[in-house]
Amino acid sequence: MSDIGDWFRSIPAITRYWFAATVAVPLVGKLGLISPAYFVLWPEAFLYRFQVLTGDQGSGDYKSQAGRRRQSVDPQIWRPITATFFFPVGPGTGFLYLVNLYFLYQYSTRLETGAFDGRPADYLFMLLFNWICIVLLMIPLIMSVLYVWAQLNRDMIVSFWFGTRFKACYLPWVILGFNYIIGGSVINELIGNLVGHLYFFLMFRYPMDLGGRNFLSTPQFLYRWLPSRRGGVSGFGMPPASVRRAADQNGGGGRHNWGQGFRLGDQTYECDLWGKRSLQM
């Protein structure tokens, strides 16, 4: 058990809480401790005060309209949060759930300890932005994080099942096809990829490659809540001055060289947004 505890504590903080909630909420519903109906996003239950029919089970009129009464129920404001972590685990969906749980752990950890290393407020802001755009569902949020990681490391060679190898930029679409095979739908995956692309374009591609304004910026209250552990946060989303000068001298045309990496034995080196190299195992 100590090994499991050490492994769990080794997960970066935001990914650790996200991973734990994604395990706990479906488990609570699966065990019947709380009805899964209270976890899903039901817009009427979330947005409006509504009425339900109740009745006295001791009376013989419980199933009849005459023996039931209306009771007002307040909006269930927790549903957008629980819907993000809930997945209907069952005989036909268990494998799909485990696969996406693995993707959550693997790529959220890589992103939080890679491009967002030392900047928890920026990473949490990315999750909140994607969460709102995605309409608060589990699989699309995971896919949006995976998409951002794939774009920031687009030239890295990744391995998938059966030894297939390809560039990381194709990984979200490979996983979309894989989930379609095992789950029969691509809507959630497609939404996640589109939202991930929206964040990547607005936060990185448009201001860095196209010279446009930065439409997204992390609110200051998140910085106060989750202070950065290294400098340069004010320039997040823009290349450092040394990189910009080198690009101008090399005639780079203002384009940022995203995600070049190489493998050395079992270790993978990735270029982060600040022109440094970070080690990923």
N, C-alpha and C positions, 0 to 999 in steps of 0.2 A: 504493500500500500504506500510505503514511503516513496517508492520509485514513481508511482502514479502522481503522488502529491508534488514531487519535485518537477516532474514533467509539466503538470498543470501550472505551477508557479513560474515556470520558465516561459510560458506564453506571454507575449506583451499584453499590457493591461487591458486595452480596449478590446482586442481580439479575445482575450480570456473571458471577459464578462459577456461578450456576444456569444461565444462558443458555449459557455455555461448555460445561458438563457435558452439557446437553441436546443440544448439537450434537456433541460429541466421542464420547459413548458410542454413539449410533446409527451414527455414521460408522465407528467401529471394528468394530462388528458387520456393517455393510454391506460393508466391504472384506474381511471374513473374517480380520482380524488376530486376533480372538478370537471363538470361536463365540458367537452370540447366546444359545444355551442357557445360558450362564453368567451372563447378565445378568438374565433373568426371575426373578420371585419364585416359586420352587418350594418350598412349605412344608416338605416332607420333607427337601429338601437343606439348608434353612436351620436347621431346628430339631433334627434328629436326626443322630447318627452312623449312617451307612448303609453298605451293602455293594453293590458292583457286580461284575459278572462280567467277567473279563478273560481273555485267552488269548494264546498265542504265535502271531503271524501266520505264522511260519516253519513251523509244524506243520500238517499236513493236517486236524487236528481243531479248527481255530480256531472254526468255526461249529457244532461239536457240543458238547453239554453236557458230555461227558466230557473234552474238551480245554480246558475253561475252568476258572478258579479264582476264588474270591471274594477281594476286596480291600476292606478297610475304608476309608471316606472320611470325613474330619472334616466337621462342619457348615460350610457355606459361608456365613459370616456377612456377606459383602459384598453378598449378593443384595438385601436391603431398600434399600440405597443405589443400586445400579445399576438396580434396577427403577424407581426414581423418575425416572431420566434416560433410560431406554431406550424406544425406540419402533420397532416393526418396519417400517422404511421399505421400501417396495416400489412397484411400478407402481400398485397399487390404494390405497395408503395415503400416498403421498408428499405429495399436496396437503393432506390432513388434517393431516399432521405440520407442514408449513410454516405453515398457518393457526394452529395452536396454538402454534407457536414465536413467531409474531408476537404473539399474545395474551400470551404470557409476557413478552416484551420490553416491550410497550406498557403493560400494566396493572401489572406488578410494578414497573416504573420509576416510574409515576405514584404508586403507593402508597408506595414507599420514599422518594420525594422530596416527597410530599405530607403525608398524615396522620402518617407515621412519619419525617418529616424530622428528622435529628439524633438518632434513637433506633434505631440498628441492632439493639440487643439485643432491643427489643420486636418489631421486624419479624422477626428470626430466630425468636423464640419463637412468633410467629403461624405461621410456616412449619412449625416443628417440631410444634406442636399439630395443625395440619391434616394434616401428613404422617403422624402416628401414627393419626389418626382415619380417614384415607382408605385405609388398608391399602397405602400406599407405592406409588402408581401415578402416572404422569406427568400425564395429562390431568385427572384429578380435582383434583390439587394446583393446576394452573394455573387451573381453573375456580373453585376456592375463593378464590384471590387476586382474581380478577376479580369475584367476588360481593361480597367485602368492599369493594373499591373502589367498586362500583356502589351499595352501600348508604350509604357515606359521602358519596357525591356523587349521591344519588338524584334530585334535582330538576334536575340538569344535563341539557341537551339534547345528545344524542350523535347522530352520523351513522353510518349503516351502508351496506351496499351499495345501489347504485341510488338513492342520494340519500334513503333513508328516514331520518326523524328522529323520535326519541322520547326519553323520559326515561331516564336511566341506570339506574334501578331495574329496568327491563324488559330490560336488555342481556343478563344471564345466560340468560334464558329465550329470547330471540331467538337467541343463539348455540347454545343447546341444540337448537333446531329446525334451525338452519343446519348444525350438525355431523351431525344425523340425516339430512339430505338428502345430504350428501357422504360420510358414513361409515356410515350405516345402523343406528346404535345411539345410545341416549341414556343408558345406564346410567352410564358414566363421568362424563358431564356432570351428571347428576342427583345422583350421590354428591358431586361437587364443590360443587354449589350447597347441598346440605343441610349439609355440613360447614362451608362458609363462613358459612351462616346460624347454625350452632351457635356458631362463634367470635364472630361479630358480636353475637349475643344475649347471650352470657355476658360478653364483654369490655366492650361499650358499652351495648346497649339495656337490659338488665336493671338494671345499677347506675345508669345515667343517667336513663332514662325512668321506670323503675318503682321506683326508690329501693331496690333490693335490694343485697345484698352482692356484692362482686366475687369471683367464684369463680376467676378466672384472674389470675395475677400472674407477671411475668417473674422467673425465678430470679436470685438475686444473682450467681451465677458468670457469667452471661451479661453482666451489667453490668460485671463486672471484666474480662471478655474483650473486650467491645465497649462501651466507655464512651460515654455520651451526649454529644453536642456542644452541648447547650443545657439550661437548667434546666427544672424542673417535672416530672421523670420520675416522682417519687413520686406525682404526681396523674394519671398516665396512665390513661385510662379514666374520668376524672371531669372535668366542666367546671371551668374556673378560677373563682375566687371572684367575679370581676367579672361573669362570664356568669351565674352562679347568682343573684347579687343582681339583675341586670337582669331575669332570667326571673321572679323572685319579684315584682318591682315591676310587671311587665307582666301578671301573672296567667297566666303560661305553664303553670301546673300541673305544673311539673317536667319538661316534655317538652323535649328538645333539638332544635333546628331543624337537621336533618341536611342537609348537602350542598347548600345553596343556591349557585348559581353563575350567572354571566352571561357573555355573549360580547361582546368589544369588538374588532372587526376580526378578526384571526386569533389573538387571544390569549384564553385562557380563565382566569378567576379562580375559584378554589375556596376556600371557607371551610374551614379545617382545624379540628381538634378543640379548638384553643385560642382560637378566636374571631379569628384573624388571617387575612389573605388571602395565599394563595400563588399565584404565577404559573405557569401551565402552558401551554406552547406547543402 
